[in-house]
Amino acid sequence: MNYSSSAQFTLAARVLHWLMAAMILTMLFIGVGMVASVSERHDWLIRIHKPLGIAILILAVVRLAVRLRHPPPPLPVDLPPLQKVAALASHWLLYALMFAMPLIGWAMLSAGGYPVMLSESLRLPPIFPVSPVAFAVLRHAHAWLAVLLFLTFLAHMSAALYHGLIRRDGVLSSMTGIRLR
C-alpha cells in the first residue's frame, strides 16, 4: 500500500460526504421524476425537492468549512499527475455544483414568482426579481447543471471504485473508514 494507513478524512467530513451523497442522489432522481411527469401528481416531489435543496446548500457551507479547516489526506505519491489534477478539479466542481444548483433553483423559482416553501409556514424570501425570461434561462441552467452533476457524480464514484477495487491504495478507505485487504 502506497497510501499512509493513518490518512483518513475526519469523522465530520465522512459523515457529511455520505449524507450529502445520499441527498444529492435523491435530488437527482426527484428532479428526473418531476421533469418526466406532466401531471399534477408530482406535486409531492416538489414539496420534497425545495427543502432538500436548501438543506444541501446549508450542508455544503458546513462541508466546505470542514474541508478548509481539515484538509483532505494527500493522494498517493505514485498517482499520475493528470489523475491528481482530475481528482482536484472534480472535487471542486462538485463543491461548485453543490452551491450552484440550490441557488439557481431558488433564483429560478423567484424569477417565476413561485414561493420557496420549506414547510407549511416557512417561506424563503425571493433572491431574484420576477422575470419570465430569467425564469426560462435559469430553468435551462438548472437542468443542464443537473446533468453535469450526475456525470460528475458518476466519474467520482468510478474513481472511488477504481481506487478501492483496482489500485487498492487506501483512497476509498480514507472516506469509508473501512480498510479493504
Beta strands, then each sheet from edge to edge (+ up, - down):
strand 1: 116-117
strand 2: 123-124
sheet 1: 1+ 2-
end
